[in-house]
């Protein structure tokens, strides 16, 4: 039996095979480039989210009527905080959310009915629906130490905050940021007062 000889490839067949190889190589290069770009974008997004715009989920009832259990909010990292703003801070491997009542050097006093005074001036608190002295074991009036912030939850009867020595006034180094925007639930999306 005679062996069937394979013919030499034609020029068209060689060009077609070359085009396939070039396409495979360029597809692999584009795929690698796309994956690298996506990884860089994801890393940058994570860094921004962690460093500048942390996203937090509210747990508990210490901030009701303003924030509810399960709300998702965005915080803005900043170095300046003012009375009335809502902030997040680290406490015992958790993040707590409370409202700024006073800053370093201010004197805080709270009467038996839960009325708050900062530097002997009654604090206007339209966000509080049920005033209470709450779990207060600090000596009043209380002067906020340097580098610290005095915070309280809006639901005064249940909130454990700066009125209690277990939390105390918050050191600025433990601050996460100012709560600015609610992103969940969708029906409540918007800036937080």
N, C-alpha and C positions, 0 to 999 in steps of 0.2 A: 504494500500500500504506500502510495506516495503521500508524504506529508503535505498538508495544505499550508502553504506559506502565507504568512500574513504580509499584506502589502504595507509599504511605507505610508505614514500618514501624509495627507495632503496639506498644503499650506493653509487652507481654510480650517482644517481640523486642528492644526497647531495653534492658529490664531484664536479659535473658539476656546481651546483648552487654556490658553494664556489669559483670556478674558475672565474665565471662571476663577482661576487662581488669583488674579488681581482683585476680583470682586470679593472673594473670601477674605483676603488680606485686608481690604479696605473696610469690609463689614465688621471684622474683628476689632480694627482700630477705632471705628466709630462707636461700637458697643462699649469698649473699654473707656473711651473718652466720655461717653454719656454716663456710665456708672460712676466714674471719678467725679464728674460734675455734680451728680445727684448726692453723692456722699459729702462733698464740700458744702453744698447748699444745706443739707440736713444738719451738718455740724455747726454751721453758722447760725441756723435757726435755733438750735438747742442752746448755743452759747447766749444768744440774744434773750431767749426765754428765761434762762436761768439767771443771767446777770442783770438784765435791764427790765424785762417784762414778765415776771413770774406769774404763772397761772395757778390759782389755788381753788380748792373746793372747800366750802364752808361746812364745818361739822359742829353740831350742837346748836343751842338756842340762846347763847349769851348776847347775840347781836340782833335778835328779833325786836322789832318790827322792821328794821332796816335791811338785814340780811337773814335769809332763812337757811335751815339745814339743807344741804344739797346744792345750794347756789354755787356757780362757778364764776370766779372773779379774776380780773387782771390787776396786778400791782405794778406800780412804777417805782423803780429804785431811785431814791433821792436822798439828799442829806439834810433837807430842811422840812420840818414838820410843824404844823400849827394847830392850835386848839380847835377841836371840832372835826378834824380829819380822821379817817379810819385808816389804821395801819395794821400790818402783819409783822410778827416778830417770832423768833425762835424761843421756845421754852421747853426744856426737858425733852428733847428729840421730837418735838411737835412744833407746828406753826399755829400761833393764836392770832385772832383778829379782834381788835378792840378800838375804841375811839380815844384820841388824844384829849386829855382834860387840862393838863398843864405841862410846862416845859421847865428846864433847869432854872432854879432860883425862885420859882413861883411857890406861893403858899396855898395849900388846898385844905378846905374845911368842908365837912358834910354834917348837916344837922340830922336829928332823929327821923325826920320825915323824908330824908333822902335828897334834900336840896343841896346843891353843890355851890361852893363859893371859891373863887380863885382870886387871891390877893384881896379878900374881903368884898369882892363884887359877885353878886349872884350870877351864875352861869345860865345863859339862855339855852335850853335844850329841847327844841321842838321835836327831836327824834326820840325822846324818852316818853313812853306812854304810861309807865308805872314806876314812879320813883320809890326807892327803898334804900335804906342804909346798907343792906346786904351783908355779906360776910366780911365785915370790917374789924380787923384786929390791930390796926396801926394806931399810933397816938396822933390825934388831931388837935390843932392844925398841924399839917405835915408840910415840910419844905422839901421840894424836889431837888435831889442832889445834882451836882454838876455832871453833865454827860448822860443824863437820864431823862425819861419821859414818864409822866403819870398817866395811866390809861384806865378806862372803865368800859365795860360792855353796856350796850343800850338796854338790855333786859336786866335791870339792876338787882332784882331779887335773886337771880340764879347765877349771875356772872361772878367768876372768881378772877380778880384783877388786882390792880395796884392797891386796892383797899385792904388786901390780905397779904401778910408777910410771906406767904408761900410763893407769891408771884412778885410782889413789890414793884417798885418803879423799874422801867425797862431801860437797860443799858443801850445806848445808841449802836454799839457794835453788834447787837443781836437783831437789829431791824432788817426786815426783808424789803419793805417798801410801803408806799401809800396805795390803798385800794382805790382804784379809779373807775373801773368799768365792770359791769356784770355782763357775762356772755351766755349764761344759762340760768334759768329757763328762757327760751326764746321770747316768751310773752313779756319778760321783764328786762330785756336787753337795754342797756343804756348806762349813762354816767351815774355814779352813786353820790348821793348828797351826804 
